[in-house]
Amino acid sequence: MSRALKRLWRGQDAVTATETAFILPVLLFAVMILFELARIAMVIGIGSLALEHAVQDFRAEESFYLKSADALQADIETRMLRYSYGFLGENNLEIDVLPFDNLHLFGQDRQSATAAEQAEQAQSFKSPPILSITVDLSQTFMTPLPGLFGLGSGFQYQYRHLLGNLPSEDPSEDDT
């Protein structure tokens, strides 16, 4: 019996297969996480590019300041979906547009001034309208591994974009 145990202890048969069986799940896990992280980075990049193109189209339109916030939200969503190469869907985006009449209203502390003071300050400060655009992106993970580690079933990312023209000190540079 002791001879048989010594022979098994010194034997090198199937060592490579055993080591491979131990390391293969770890390597497979690492590759799956790498692909998951690469996809997250790609989706965030595509969302950023889609938002930039959607907002860039507004710069060419002179009448976009006249649209309501709901109409602007619908336009931005339509344009983002068009520029997302099919990676984003309507259920992945939540868009919020806050219009401000001028730069002063965008930057002031709303709680310290009364409504009458805000209206007076808005009339005395001349600048083009400002749009504050917030887009919440959510997508599910493509592998079940993040769920195994308690990260949930998907990821979320938020984009913020300001659209407007800053007033110039030189009157010849103003478009208005």
PyMOL commands that set and color helices and strands:
alter all, ss='L'
color gray80, all
select helices_A, chain A and resi 2-10+15-60+64-66+69-83+90-92+103-107+115-124+145-148+171-173
alter helices_A, ss='H'
color red, helices_A
select strands_A, chain A and resi 93-100+130-140+154-163
alter strands_A, ss='S'
color yellow, strands_A
deselect
rebuild
show_as cartoon
